[in-house]
Structures are given as C-alpha cells and as structure tokens.
Amino acid sequence: MLIATFGPTTAWVGTQVTREGDAFVLEGHGPISAGDIMEYDRQGHLVWVNDGTRAWVGSKAGGSQVSNAAAATATPRTSEARGATTGVGSQPSSRQPTYLKRALLLAIVVLIVTNVVLILTISGAFRGP
C-alpha cells in the first residue's frame, strides 16, 4: 500500500514509502520506522496519499524519536543529493545544524587564539631582549 512519495525538495523525488504487511518500507532502502517517516514529513519532503494516511502514520509514530541508525542509512551520500535541498522554499537538511555548530565552534576558537596573540603583542611579550 502506498503511503507517501518524496517530493521535489529532495534528490529522492519519486521514491515511495509503502506499507508491506506490518512494516513500512522505503523504496530502495528497506524497512523504515513511522518516526523516521514523520521526520521526513517535518522536513517537508513527503507528498502523502491523503491526510488520513498522514495522521495514521503519525499515530503509529506515537512521538517516538527518530532512530539515528535508520536516519544515517537513509541519508543520501552523493554531493548531488546533499545539494538538492538548497532550493527556494526547501527545508534545511537535518545535518545542517551539526555543520553550523562545528563552524561556530571553529570561529570561536580562532577568535580566542587571535585575542591571545594580540594581547601578548600589545604587552610586549614578542619584543627582543
């Protein structure tokens, strides 16, 4: 049974999420939890068969957390796929906050080192005897 299809905000456009027996299946990747499906929905990547199906999957998720293992397995690994969510009106990828945190941390470290060098230079620590 078709549940949802990935829309144009992702490189997976046209990839289907189906229900087979008691399991949800992500086409080309295998089983996926209801929580993982709802995470893709929160990112704006899914086109649902209907609102009832969306509500039903949401009730199956029951507020469960997204499994990191499933998210890591289901994340596209190509540079094309990573760049596919940068269009107008698209949602940022789930990896973006991690990269932003790392960039911010690096900027803070660089500023601290620069300030220490500046203070030592002003205080004359680098002058010759």
N, CA, C and O atoms as CSV, one atom per row, in Angstrom:
chain,resi,resn,atom,element,x,y,z
A,1,MET,N,N,0.845,-1.169,0.000
A,1,MET,CA,C,0.000,0.000,0.000
A,1,MET,C,C,0.897,1.242,0.000
A,1,MET,O,O,1.805,1.356,0.824
A,2,LEU,N,N,0.646,2.147,-0.905
A,2,LEU,CA,C,1.412,3.386,-0.999
A,2,LEU,C,C,1.044,4.312,0.159
A,2,LEU,O,O,-0.135,4.551,0.424
A,3,ILE,N,N,2.055,4.826,0.840
A,3,ILE,CA,C,1.861,5.743,1.966
A,3,ILE,C,C,2.154,7.180,1.536
A,3,ILE,O,O,1.326,8.073,1.717
A,4,ALA,N,N,3.338,7.391,0.967
A,4,ALA,CA,C,3.772,8.727,0.572
A,4,ALA,C,C,4.872,8.599,-0.476
A,4,ALA,O,O,5.449,7.530,-0.676
A,5,THR,N,N,5.143,9.712,-1.134
A,5,THR,CA,C,6.203,9.781,-2.141
A,5,THR,C,C,7.065,10.991,-1.820
A,5,THR,O,O,6.555,12.027,-1.394
A,6,PHE,N,N,8.362,10.865,-2.024
A,6,PHE,CA,C,9.244,12.015,-1.823
A,6,PHE,C,C,9.003,13.031,-2.925
A,6,PHE,O,O,8.937,12.680,-4.103
A,7,GLY,N,N,8.871,14.291,-2.534
A,7,GLY,CA,C,8.581,15.368,-3.468
A,7,GLY,C,C,9.840,16.032,-3.997
A,7,GLY,O,O,10.941,15.507,-3.835
A,8,PRO,N,N,9.676,17.192,-4.631
A,8,PRO,CA,C,10.777,17.867,-5.314
A,8,PRO,C,C,11.796,18.548,-4.395
A,8,PRO,O,O,12.780,19.096,-4.890
A,9,THR,N,N,11.591,18.530,-3.070
A,9,THR,CA,C,12.547,19.180,-2.162
A,9,THR,C,C,13.715,18.281,-1.813
A,9,THR,O,O,14.520,18.633,-0.951
A,10,THR,N,N,13.830,17.131,-2.456
A,10,THR,CA,C,14.892,16.182,-2.151
A,10,THR,C,C,15.355,15.481,-3.420
A,10,THR,O,O,14.632,15.444,-4.416
A,11,ALA,N,N,16.549,14.931,-3.382
A,11,ALA,CA,C,17.073,14.178,-4.523
A,11,ALA,C,C,16.338,12.854,-4.689
A,11,ALA,O,O,16.489,12.180,-5.708
A,12,TRP,N,N,15.555,12.486,-3.704
A,12,TRP,CA,C,14.804,11.234,-3.760
A,12,TRP,C,C,13.438,11.407,-4.411
A,12,TRP,O,O,12.567,10.557,-4.230
A,13,VAL,N,N,13.230,12.475,-5.157
A,13,VAL,CA,C,11.931,12.741,-5.761
A,13,VAL,C,C,11.404,11.478,-6.461
A,13,VAL,O,O,12.108,10.862,-7.262
A,14,GLY,N,N,10.167,11.108,-6.149
A,14,GLY,CA,C,9.538,9.930,-6.731
A,14,GLY,C,C,9.744,8.650,-5.939
A,14,GLY,O,O,9.053,7.662,-6.192
A,15,THR,N,N,10.678,8.634,-4.985
A,15,THR,CA,C,10.900,7.448,-4.157
A,15,THR,C,C,9.695,7.258,-3.246
A,15,THR,O,O,9.212,8.211,-2.635
A,16,GLN,N,N,9.210,6.016,-3.159
A,16,GLN,CA,C,7.970,5.747,-2.441
A,16,GLN,C,C,8.211,5.145,-1.060
A,16,GLN,O,O,9.171,4.411,-0.829
A,17,VAL,N,N,7.303,5.485,-0.160
A,17,VAL,CA,C,7.216,4.834,1.141
A,17,VAL,C,C,5.942,4.012,1.091
A,17,VAL,O,O,4.866,4.543,0.816
A,18,THR,N,N,6.059,2.711,1.356
A,18,THR,CA,C,4.912,1.817,1.274
A,18,THR,C,C,4.732,1.073,2.587
A,18,THR,O,O,5.590,1.105,3.470
A,19,ARG,N,N,3.597,0.408,2.689
A,19,ARG,CA,C,3.310,-0.456,3.836
A,19,ARG,C,C,3.222,-1.871,3.302
A,19,ARG,O,O,2.383,-2.162,2.448
A,20,GLU,N,N,4.078,-2.757,3.795
A,20,GLU,CA,C,4.073,-4.151,3.372
A,20,GLU,C,C,3.918,-5.012,4.619
A,20,GLU,O,O,4.841,-5.129,5.425
A,21,GLY,N,N,2.748,-5.608,4.765
A,21,GLY,CA,C,2.462,-6.372,5.981
A,21,GLY,C,C,2.383,-5.428,7.160
A,21,GLY,O,O,1.571,-4.503,7.162
A,22,ASP,N,N,3.224,-5.651,8.171
A,22,ASP,CA,C,3.248,-4.801,9.360
A,22,ASP,C,C,4.394,-3.797,9.345
A,22,ASP,O,O,4.647,-3.129,10.347
A,23,ALA,N,N,5.088,-3.687,8.214
A,23,ALA,CA,C,6.276,-2.827,8.169
A,23,ALA,C,C,6.142,-1.731,7.116
A,23,ALA,O,O,5.531,-1.928,6.065
A,24,PHE,N,N,6.723,-0.579,7.416
A,24,PHE,CA,C,6.862,0.482,6.429
A,24,PHE,C,C,8.173,0.224,5.691
A,24,PHE,O,O,9.158,-0.199,6.295
A,25,VAL,N,N,8.181,0.481,4.378
A,25,VAL,CA,C,9.367,0.215,3.568
A,25,VAL,C,C,9.691,1.442,2.730
A,25,VAL,O,O,8.821,1.982,2.047
A,26,LEU,N,N,10.948,1.881,2.785
A,26,LEU,CA,C,11.444,2.971,1.948
A,26,LEU,C,C,12.039,2.336,0.702
A,26,LEU,O,O,12.998,1.569,0.784
A,27,GLU,N,N,11.476,2.653,-0.436
A,27,GLU,CA,C,11.886,2.067,-1.714
A,27,GLU,C,C,13.396,2.198,-1.913
A,27,GLU,O,O,13.956,3.290,-1.818
A,28,GLY,N,N,14.039,1.073,-2.187
A,28,GLY,CA,C,15.474,1.055,-2.442
A,28,GLY,C,C,16.339,1.039,-1.199
A,28,GLY,O,O,17.563,0.956,-1.303
A,29,HIS,N,N,15.719,1.118,0.001
A,29,HIS,CA,C,16.492,1.168,1.242
A,29,HIS,C,C,16.036,0.158,2.281
A,29,HIS,O,O,16.836,-0.240,3.128
A,30,GLY,N,N,14.788,-0.270,2.249
A,30,GLY,CA,C,14.301,-1.263,3.189
A,30,GLY,C,C,13.396,-0.687,4.259
A,30,GLY,O,O,12.835,0.397,4.097
A,31,PRO,N,N,13.258,-1.424,5.362
A,31,PRO,CA,C,12.332,-1.031,6.433
A,31,PRO,C,C,12.668,0.347,7.005
A,31,PRO,O,O,13.829,0.751,7.078
A,32,ILE,N,N,11.615,1.045,7.404
A,32,ILE,CA,C,11.752,2.381,7.987
A,32,ILE,C,C,10.682,2.512,9.062
A,32,ILE,O,O,9.570,2.011,8.894
A,33,SER,N,N,10.999,3.170,10.146
A,33,SER,CA,C,10.038,3.322,11.235
A,33,SER,C,C,9.062,4.462,10.934
A,33,SER,O,O,9.335,5.329,10.104
A,34,ALA,N,N,7.929,4.440,11.620
A,34,ALA,CA,C,6.946,5.513,11.480
A,34,ALA,C,C,7.553,6.839,11.936
A,34,ALA,O,O,7.262,7.889,11.363
A,35,GLY,N,N,8.396,6.789,12.966
A,35,GLY,CA,C,9.067,8.007,13.440
A,35,GLY,C,C,9.967,8.614,12.382
A,35,GLY,O,O,10.023,9.835,12.231
A,36,ASP,N,N,10.680,7.750,11.638
A,36,ASP,CA,C,11.550,8.233,10.570
A,36,ASP,C,C,10.722,8.860,9.445
A,36,ASP,O,O,11.107,9.882,8.878
A,37,ILE,N,N,9.597,8.245,9.134
A,37,ILE,CA,C,8.719,8.791,8.090
A,37,ILE,C,C,8.233,10.174,8.507
A,37,ILE,O,O,8.229,11.102,7.699
A,38,MET,N,N,7.825,10.313,9.759
A,38,MET,CA,C,7.328,11.607,10.227
A,38,MET,C,C,8.441,12.652,10.277
A,38,MET,O,O,8.167,13.844,10.136
A,39,GLU,N,N,9.695,12.228,10.476
A,39,GLU,CA,C,10.817,13.174,10.429
A,39,GLU,C,C,10.973,13.730,9.015
A,39,GLU,O,O,11.193,14.929,8.842
A,40,TYR,N,N,10.861,12.868,8.003
A,40,TYR,CA,C,10.910,13.346,6.616
A,40,TYR,C,C,9.741,14.293,6.350
A,40,TYR,O,O,9.884,15.272,5.618
A,41,ASP,N,N,8.590,13.997,6.943
A,41,ASP,CA,C,7.433,14.881,6.786
A,41,ASP,C,C,7.709,16.242,7.416
A,41,ASP,O,O,7.382,17.273,6.828
A,42,ARG,N,N,8.314,16.256,8.617
A,42,ARG,CA,C,8.637,17.530,9.281
A,42,ARG,C,C,9.608,18.365,8.446
A,42,ARG,O,O,9.595,19.594,8.507
A,43,GLN,N,N,10.450,17.681,7.664
A,43,GLN,CA,C,11.397,18.390,6.808
A,43,GLN,C,C,10.738,18.857,5.507
A,43,GLN,O,O,11.371,19.549,4.710
A,44,GLY,N,N,9.485,18.488,5.288
A,44,GLY,CA,C,8.750,18.925,4.106
A,44,GLY,C,C,9.052,18.132,2.855
A,44,GLY,O,O,8.832,18.628,1.750
A,45,HIS,N,N,9.553,16.903,2.994
A,45,HIS,CA,C,9.966,16.123,1.837
A,45,HIS,C,C,8.904,15.181,1.281
A,45,HIS,O,O,9.086,14.644,0.188
A,46,LEU,N,N,7.790,14.960,2.002
A,46,LEU,CA,C,6.829,13.949,1.575
A,46,LEU,C,C,5.559,14.527,0.974
A,46,LEU,O,O,5.060,15.570,1.397
A,47,VAL,N,N,5.052,13.814,-0.031
A,47,VAL,CA,C,3.730,14.083,-0.593
A,47,VAL,C,C,2.891,12.865,-0.209
A,47,VAL,O,O,3.154,11.754,-0.668
A,48,TRP,N,N,1.892,13.079,0.626
A,48,TRP,CA,C,1.087,11.995,1.177
A,48,TRP,C,C,-0.026,11.576,0.228
A,48,TRP,O,O,-0.506,12.372,-0.578
A,49,VAL,N,N,-0.430,10.306,0.338
A,49,VAL,CA,C,-1.559,9.802,-0.437
A,49,VAL,C,C,-2.809,10.592,-0.054
A,49,VAL,O,O,-3.582,10.993,-0.924
A,50,ASN,N,N,-3.009,10.815,1.245
A,50,ASN,CA,C,-4.102,11.660,1.738
A,50,ASN,C,C,-3.810,12.039,3.195
A,50,ASN,O,O,-2.892,11.498,3.811
A,51,ASP,N,N,-4.593,12.965,3.735
A,51,ASP,CA,C,-4.362,13.424,5.103
A,51,ASP,C,C,-4.619,12.332,6.129
A,51,ASP,O,O,-3.992,12.315,7.189
A,52,GLY,N,N,-5.534,11.421,5.826
A,52,GLY,CA,C,-5.817,10.319,6.732
A,52,GLY,C,C,-4.614,9.407,6.897
A,52,GLY,O,O,-4.320,8.956,8.004
A,53,THR,N,N,-3.922,9.134,5.807
A,53,THR,CA,C,-2.729,8.291,5.862
A,53,THR,C,C,-1.650,8.972,6.694
A,53,THR,O,O,-0.967,8.326,7.489
A,54,ARG,N,N,-1.503,10.273,6.508
A,54,ARG,CA,C,-0.513,11.039,7.277
A,54,ARG,C,C,-0.816,10.956,8.771
A,54,ARG,O,O,0.085,10.734,9.581
A,55,ALA,N,N,-2.092,11.136,9.134
A,55,ALA,CA,C,-2.483,11.063,10.537
A,55,ALA,C,C,-2.270,9.655,11.098
A,55,ALA,O,O,-1.848,9.495,12.243
A,56,TRP,N,N,-2.559,8.646,10.293
A,56,TRP,CA,C,-2.400,7.258,10.728
A,56,TRP,C,C,-0.928,6.944,11.006
A,56,TRP,O,O,-0.608,6.347,12.034
A,57,VAL,N,N,-0.032,7.341,10.098
A,57,VAL,CA,C,1.398,7.105,10.309
A,57,VAL,C,C,1.869,7.899,11.529
A,57,VAL,O,O,2.671,7.410,12.324
A,58,GLY,N,N,1.365,9.120,11.669
A,58,GLY,CA,C,1.718,9.928,12.840
A,58,GLY,C,C,1.301,9.258,14.142
A,58,GLY,O,O,2.025,9.324,15.135
A,59,SER,N,N,0.141,8.616,14.143
A,59,SER,CA,C,-0.303,7.916,15.347
A,59,SER,C,C,0.552,6.683,15.608
A,59,SER,O,O,0.773,6.320,16.764
A,60,LYS,N,N,1.037,6.034,14.550
A,60,LYS,CA,C,1.938,4.883,14.702
A,60,LYS,C,C,3.277,5.332,15.279
A,60,LYS,O,O,3.904,4.603,16.047
A,61,ALA,N,N,3.712,6.542,14.905
A,61,ALA,CA,C,4.986,7.064,15.415
A,61,ALA,C,C,4.876,7.317,16.908
A,61,ALA,O,O,5.842,7.129,17.647
A,62,GLY,N,N,3.711,7.741,17.351
A,62,GLY,CA,C,3.457,7.914,18.777
A,62,GLY,C,C,4.477,8.750,19.505
A,62,GLY,O,O,4.765,8.493,20.674
A,63,GLY,N,N,5.034,9.750,18.840
A,63,GLY,CA,C,6.021,10.609,19.485
A,63,GLY,C,C,7.376,9.942,19.646
A,63,GLY,O,O,8.217,10.431,20.399
A,64,SER,N,N,7.602,8.828,18.948
A,64,SER,CA,C,8.891,8.144,19.076
A,64,SER,C,C,9.990,8.980,18.454
A,64,SER,O,O,9.754,9.764,17.536
A,65,GLN,N,N,11.181,8.801,18.963
A,65,GLN,CA,C,12.336,9.529,18.453
A,65,GLN,C,C,12.817,8.890,17.164
A,65,GLN,O,O,12.651,7.688,16.956
A,66,VAL,N,N,13.417,9.701,16.298
A,66,VAL,CA,C,13.987,9.191,15.052
A,66,VAL,C,C,15.212,8.361,15.401
A,66,VAL,O,O,16.072,8.799,16.165
A,67,SER,N,N,15.286,7.163,14.841
A,67,SER,CA,C,16.457,6.333,15.120
A,67,SER,C,C,17.631,6.833,14.301
A,67,SER,O,O,17.514,7.013,13.089
A,68,ASN,N,N,18.753,7.058,14.949
A,68,ASN,CA,C,19.935,7.567,14.257
A,68,ASN,C,C,20.445,6.582,13.229
A,68,ASN,O,O,20.931,6.983,12.171
A,69,ALA,N,N,20.339,5.295,13.526
A,69,ALA,CA,C,20.820,4.290,12.586
A,69,ALA,C,C,20.004,4.325,11.305
A,69,ALA,O,O,20.573,4.269,10.215
A,70,ALA,N,N,18.708,4.414,11.409
A,70,ALA,CA,C,17.858,4.453,10.224
A,70,ALA,C,C,18.069,5.753,9.459
A,70,ALA,O,O,18.092,5.751,8.229
A,71,ALA,N,N,18.221,6.858,10.173
A,71,ALA,CA,C,18.441,8.138,9.503
A,71,ALA,C,C,19.772,8.141,8.770
A,71,ALA,O,O,19.864,8.667,7.661
A,72,ALA,N,N,20.805,7.563,9.373
A,72,ALA,CA,C,22.118,7.509,8.735
A,72,ALA,C,C,22.077,6.618,7.503
A,72,ALA,O,O,22.713,6.922,6.494
A,73,THR,N,N,21.326,5.509,7.580
A,73,THR,CA,C,21.211,4.594,6.450
A,73,THR,C,C,20.423,5.236,5.319
A,73,THR,O,O,20.733,5.029,4.146
A,74,ALA,N,N,19.411,6.009,5.666
A,74,ALA,CA,C,18.510,6.563,4.661
A,74,ALA,C,C,18.983,7.893,4.101
A,74,ALA,O,O,18.351,8.413,3.181
A,75,THR,N,N,20.065,8.468,4.614
A,75,THR,CA,C,20.542,9.758,4.150
A,75,THR,C,C,21.327,9.599,2.856
A,75,THR,O,O,22.244,8.780,2.796
A,76,PRO,N,N,20.988,10.370,1.805
A,76,PRO,CA,C,21.732,10.277,0.558
A,76,PRO,C,C,23.192,10.639,0.776
A,76,PRO,O,O,23.495,11.551,1.546
A,77,ARG,N,N,24.103,9.936,0.109
A,77,ARG,CA,C,25.539,10.141,0.311
A,77,ARG,C,C,26.210,10.912,-0.819
A,77,ARG,O,O,27.396,11.221,-0.710
A,78,THR,N,N,25.510,11.232,-1.889
A,78,THR,CA,C,26.145,11.909,-3.007
A,78,THR,C,C,26.081,13.415,-2.835
A,78,THR,O,O,25.192,13.934,-2.161
A,79,SER,N,N,27.020,14.109,-3.443
A,79,SER,CA,C,27.008,15.568,-3.346
A,79,SER,C,C,25.779,16.131,-4.039
A,79,SER,O,O,25.275,17.179,-3.635
A,80,GLU,N,N,25.290,15.464,-5.065
A,80,GLU,CA,C,24.071,15.918,-5.745
A,80,GLU,C,C,22.894,15.857,-4.787
A,80,GLU,O,O,22.080,16.779,-4.742
A,81,ALA,N,N,22.800,14.781,-4.024
A,81,ALA,CA,C,21.698,14.625,-3.084
A,81,ALA,C,C,21.802,15.651,-1.967
A,81,ALA,O,O,20.786,16.201,-1.542
A,82,ARG,N,N,23.010,15.919,-1.483
A,82,ARG,CA,C,23.171,16.908,-0.427
A,82,ARG,C,C,22.783,18.290,-0.912
A,82,ARG,O,O,22.214,19.070,-0.148
A,83,GLY,N,N,23.076,18.613,-2.159
A,83,GLY,CA,C,22.766,19.933,-2.692
A,83,GLY,C,C,21.333,20.071,-3.154
A,83,GLY,O,O,20.895,21.175,-3.477
A,84,ALA,N,N,20.595,18.983,-3.192
A,84,ALA,CA,C,19.236,19.015,-3.734
A,84,ALA,C,C,18.255,19.715,-2.820
A,84,ALA,O,O,17.163,20.062,-3.270
A,85,THR,N,N,18.582,19.939,-1.568
A,85,THR,CA,C,17.637,20.573,-0.653
A,85,THR,C,C,17.936,22.049,-0.449
A,85,THR,O,O,17.521,22.630,0.554
A,86,THR,N,N,18.647,22.661,-1.383
A,86,THR,CA,C,19.015,24.062,-1.196
A,86,THR,C,C,18.157,25.019,-2.008
A,86,THR,O,O,18.468,26.209,-2.074
A,87,GLY,N,N,17.096,24.539,-2.624
A,87,GLY,CA,C,16.245,25.380,-3.454
A,87,GLY,C,C,15.371,26.297,-2.628
A,87,GLY,O,O,15.285,26.163,-1.407
A,88,VAL,N,N,14.715,27.240,-3.310
A,88,VAL,CA,C,13.815,28.168,-2.661
A,88,VAL,C,C,12.644,27.387,-2.087
A,88,VAL,O,O,12.062,26.542,-2.768
A,89,GLY,N,N,12.298,27.665,-0.839
A,89,GLY,CA,C,11.174,27.010,-0.204
A,89,GLY,C,C,11.491,25.633,0.348
A,89,GLY,O,O,10.608,24.981,0.904
A,90,SER,N,N,12.714,25.176,0.212
A,90,SER,CA,C,13.049,23.855,0.729
A,90,SER,C,C,13.429,23.956,2.193
A,90,SER,O,O,13.786,25.026,2.686
A,91,GLN,N,N,13.349,22.838,2.872
A,91,GLN,CA,C,13.720,22.767,4.274
A,91,GLN,C,C,15.204,22.437,4.377
A,91,GLN,O,O,15.721,21.717,3.522
A,92,PRO,N,N,15.910,22.937,5.393
A,92,PRO,CA,C,17.313,22.578,5.559
A,92,PRO,C,C,17.427,21.107,5.915
A,92,PRO,O,O,16.531,20.531,6.532
A,93,SER,N,N,18.538,20.510,5.521
A,93,SER,CA,C,18.740,19.102,5.846
A,93,SER,C,C,18.985,18.952,7.335
A,93,SER,O,O,19.342,19.913,8.016
A,94,SER,N,N,18.792,17.738,7.835
A,94,SER,CA,C,18.986,17.500,9.254
A,94,SER,C,C,20.449,17.599,9.651
A,94,SER,O,O,20.751,17.738,10.837
A,95,ARG,N,N,21.359,17.531,8.698
A,95,ARG,CA,C,22.786,17.633,9.003
A,95,ARG,C,C,23.239,19.076,9.152
A,95,ARG,O,O,24.282,19.323,9.758
A,96,GLN,N,N,22.496,20.030,8.625
A,96,GLN,CA,C,22.925,21.421,8.621
A,96,GLN,C,C,23.220,21.959,10.022
A,96,GLN,O,O,24.239,22.629,10.192
A,97,PRO,N,N,22.382,21.704,11.040
A,97,PRO,CA,C,22.712,22.237,12.362
A,97,PRO,C,C,24.052,21.731,12.894
A,97,PRO,O,O,24.762,22.480,13.565
A,98,THR,N,N,24.413,20.483,12.614
A,98,THR,CA,C,25.692,19.946,13.063
A,98,THR,C,C,26.843,20.708,12.425
A,98,THR,O,O,27.794,21.074,13.116
A,99,TYR,N,N,26.775,20.953,11.122
A,99,TYR,CA,C,27.831,21.701,10.438
A,99,TYR,C,C,27.901,23.138,10.946
A,99,TYR,O,O,28.993,23.685,11.100
A,100,LEU,N,N,26.766,23.745,11.205
A,100,LEU,CA,C,26.760,25.119,11.709
A,100,LEU,C,C,27.390,25.190,13.098
A,100,LEU,O,O,28.124,26.131,13.398
A,101,LYS,N,N,27.107,24.206,13.942
A,101,LYS,CA,C,27.701,24.178,15.276
A,101,LYS,C,C,29.219,24.042,15.194
A,101,LYS,O,O,29.952,24.714,15.919
A,102,ARG,N,N,29.679,23.169,14.307
A,102,ARG,CA,C,31.126,22.986,14.142
A,102,ARG,C,C,31.784,24.256,13.618
A,102,ARG,O,O,32.860,24.633,14.081
A,103,ALA,N,N,31.148,24.914,12.660
A,103,ALA,CA,C,31.700,26.150,12.102
A,103,ALA,C,C,31.746,27.246,13.171
A,103,ALA,O,O,32.719,27.994,13.255
A,104,LEU,N,N,30.698,27.335,13.981
A,104,LEU,CA,C,30.662,28.325,15.047
A,104,LEU,C,C,31.744,28.046,16.082
A,104,LEU,O,O,32.418,28.968,16.541
A,105,LEU,N,N,31.910,26.792,16.447
A,105,LEU,CA,C,32.955,26.417,17.404
A,105,LEU,C,C,34.341,26.761,16.862
A,105,LEU,O,O,35.180,27.283,17.596
A,106,LEU,N,N,34.582,26.474,15.597
A,106,LEU,CA,C,35.863,26.809,14.972
A,106,LEU,C,C,36.096,28.318,14.974
A,106,LEU,O,O,37.204,28.772,15.257
A,107,ALA,N,N,35.067,29.092,14.661
A,107,ALA,CA,C,35.195,30.552,14.651
A,107,ALA,C,C,35.517,31.078,16.045
A,107,ALA,O,O,36.320,32.001,16.186
A,108,ILE,N,N,34.909,30.512,17.061
A,108,ILE,CA,C,35.177,30.940,18.437
A,108,ILE,C,C,36.623,30.640,18.815
A,108,ILE,O,O,37.295,31.478,19.416
A,109,VAL,N,N,37.102,29.449,18.467
A,109,VAL,CA,C,38.489,29.083,18.773
A,109,VAL,C,C,39.462,30.025,18.066
A,109,VAL,O,O,40.439,30.467,18.669
A,110,VAL,N,N,39.206,30.334,16.803
A,110,VAL,CA,C,40.080,31.248,16.052
A,110,VAL,C,C,40.093,32.632,16.692
A,110,VAL,O,O,41.151,33.253,16.797
A,111,LEU,N,N,38.943,33.117,17.117
A,111,LEU,CA,C,38.879,34.429,17.769
A,111,LEU,C,C,39.628,34.434,19.100
A,111,LEU,O,O,40.295,35.417,19.422
A,112,ILE,N,N,39.533,33.373,19.867
A,112,ILE,CA,C,40.251,33.294,21.147
A,112,ILE,C,C,41.752,33.316,20.913
A,112,ILE,O,O,42.471,34.060,21.582
A,113,VAL,N,N,42.234,32.515,19.977
A,113,VAL,CA,C,43.674,32.478,19.680
A,113,VAL,C,C,44.145,33.845,19.188
A,113,VAL,O,O,45.203,34.321,19.600
A,114,THR,N,N,43.367,34.477,18.311
A,114,THR,CA,C,43.716,35.809,17.804
A,114,THR,C,C,43.806,36.819,18.943
A,114,THR,O,O,44.735,37.625,18.979
A,115,ASN,N,N,42.860,36.786,19.868
A,115,ASN,CA,C,42.886,37.711,21.007
A,115,ASN,C,C,44.088,37.475,21.906
A,115,ASN,O,O,44.695,38.433,22.385
A,116,VAL,N,N,44.442,36.222,22.144
A,116,VAL,CA,C,45.608,35.923,22.981
A,116,VAL,C,C,46.873,36.463,22.321
A,116,VAL,O,O,47.701,37.082,22.990
A,117,VAL,N,N,47.030,36.239,21.026
A,117,VAL,CA,C,48.200,36.738,20.308
A,117,VAL,C,C,48.225,38.266,20.342
A,117,VAL,O,O,49.285,38.858,20.541
A,118,LEU,N,N,47.099,38.897,20.154
A,118,LEU,CA,C,47.014,40.358,20.186
A,118,LEU,C,C,47.391,40.900,21.564
A,118,LEU,O,O,48.138,41.875,21.653
A,119,ILE,N,N,46.898,40.299,22.618
A,119,ILE,CA,C,47.219,40.749,23.984
A,119,ILE,C,C,48.704,40.558,24.275
A,119,ILE,O,O,49.334,41.428,24.876
A,120,LEU,N,N,49.266,39.431,23.853
A,120,LEU,CA,C,50.703,39.206,24.075
A,120,LEU,C,C,51.553,40.203,23.273
A,120,LEU,O,O,52.594,40.651,23.753
A,121,THR,N,N,51.121,40.544,22.078
A,121,THR,CA,C,51.853,41.514,21.262
A,121,THR,C,C,51.797,42.896,21.894
A,121,THR,O,O,52.810,43.593,21.946
A,122,ILE,N,N,50.640,43.295,22.369
A,122,ILE,CA,C,50.487,44.616,22.994
A,122,ILE,C,C,51.293,44.679,24.291
A,122,ILE,O,O,51.876,45.717,24.605
A,123,SER,N,N,51.329,43.606,25.027
A,123,SER,CA,C,52.059,43.604,26.305
A,123,SER,C,C,53.580,43.499,26.123
A,123,SER,O,O,54.324,43.610,27.098
A,124,GLY,N,N,54.041,43.290,24.904
A,124,GLY,CA,C,55.467,43.273,24.617
A,124,GLY,C,C,56.111,41.912,24.778
A,124,GLY,O,O,57.335,41.830,24.882
A,125,ALA,N,N,55.351,40.866,24.803
A,125,ALA,CA,C,55.885,39.529,25.000
A,125,ALA,C,C,56.738,39.073,23.822
A,125,ALA,O,O,57.580,38.191,23.985
A,126,PHE,N,N,56.540,39.653,22.640
A,126,PHE,CA,C,57.268,39.230,21.457
A,126,PHE,C,C,58.461,40.138,21.123
A,126,PHE,O,O,59.095,39.953,20.085
A,127,ARG,N,N,58.777,41.120,21.991
A,127,ARG,CA,C,59.918,42.011,21.747
A,127,ARG,C,C,61.208,41.306,22.093
A,127,ARG,O,O,61.266,40.477,23.001
A,128,GLY,N,N,62.219,41.646,21.366
A,128,GLY,CA,C,63.527,41.050,21.626
A,128,GLY,C,C,64.173,41.608,22.878
A,128,GLY,O,O,63.697,42.603,23.425
A,129,PRO,N,N,65.259,40.984,23.350
A,129,PRO,CA,C,65.933,41.451,24.578
A,129,PRO,C,C,66.602,42.783,24.416
A,129,PRO,O,O,67.202,43.292,25.363
